[in-house]
Amino acid sequence: MRRGSGLVQTFSPGLQPTLRALVTQMIITSDNTATDMVIEAVGLNRVNGLLEAEGYVDTRLKMTTGDLFREVWVRADLANVSMTDREVFEGGFPGDEDASARSFVLEGDSTVWLGRTTAREMSRLLEQVFGAELADEAASEQMIDILRGQFYTSRLPQRVRFQGVGIAHKTGDWPPIAGNDVGILFYDGGPTVISVFTNQNTGDFFDLEATLGLIAQDIVEAWR
C-alpha cells in the first residue's frame, strides 16, 4: 500500500485485482499502489530491457514509488533507511517545518527519483503506441482507451475538452513543485502529440496547470 494518489490504498487488504485493473488504475488515477504492484509483477529490469531494445536512451525506470517515499523519510533522518513499506505507508509524509524545503531539493535531484525521461522520448513512445508499433492493433487501441479514461483534467485537457477535443493522456507530479502531462489530442487538425514536463516550480501550482491547458489550446487553435 502506497500513499499519494490512487484508490487501491483505500481498499481492505485481501483485494485480488487483475493485472489489467492495476494497469488501468496506474494510468487513470496515477495509483501509486497499483504502480508498484505492476512493477513487481512485470519486473523493473524487463521494463528497462524493452526500453533499451526499442532504442530509448534517456528513458528508464529506476525505482518504485515506495522507494521514493522512503527516501523522503531518509532525508528527514538517516535512521529511517530501515523503514518497511508498511511503516512508510502508515507514517505518510514528514510534517516538520523543514519538510517542504527537503521535498523541493529531492524533486530536483535526478539521481534519486522514480525514473527519467525526456519530452522527445515520451512523445515518441506515444507515437509508437498510437501507431501499434509496440503491440498489435487491438492491444494498442486498448492502451489508448485507458489513456482516454484519465481522471485528471486540470492540465492539457483543462480548456480543450470543452472545445470538442478528445485527449488520451497521463499526468505525473510532485505538487506543488512539478506537474507534468503528456498525451495525444484528437481533433480535426490532429492527432497531435504533446509532452510537457515541469521542474522546480516556485510559483502558483494553479498557474502551472493553467499554462499546460493554454499550451494545448494554442496548438489546437493553430492547427485546427
Phi, psi and omega in degrees: 000136184232144176284190181081208186287157177116158184255337186302326181298341183274349181274155179290149176304145181112350177300138180236073182287155174284162176299322178300317180296320179294316178300318180299312180294325177303324182272305193281337176237011182050043188290115182291322178296312179299319180302312182291328177292323177292317178301318180295321182288319185272319181102121181303317182295326179291323176300311181291329177296318178295316180300316179295317180297329181271004175087017177276119184265322189255003182248119180212145171267125188253331183197179177268167175294328177299319178296319180295316181294328175293321179300327176301317180287324179297322180290341175279325181198120183301337180294342182282000181298337182268004180298137177281166177302320181294319180295321178296316180297312182292331181282338182071239179227146179303144182239018180287171187292341180263001186298317182295319180295319179294322180297321179297315179295317180299315182298330181272359182265099184290348179279342180232085180203170182303320182183194179212154177197181173229160177298323180295314182289326178292324175296318179297320179298316178297320177298319181291321177296314181297324181272007179056042180269343183254342180207173181290171186299321181297313180294322180295321177296323178294323177298314180297319179298320178296316179297327177293337182275006180310128182284328190272121186239016187271002181243251183307319182279356192311318182253318190288340180293342177265007183240027178073024180253126173271152181214131173251114190210169178221125176272167173201138185200171171212069187301144358265022188269328180217139176213103186252161173200134176227143182185182178242125177266131179248114180200179187287357173250001186252203004288151181230130177268133176231134173230118179235123177241139177238161184202139174057043178291133176241002180264195180288128182293330176299318179293323178300311180295320180296325179297319177297321177297321179291325177300312179298317181296317180299317181294316180297316182293327181284327188250354182292000000 
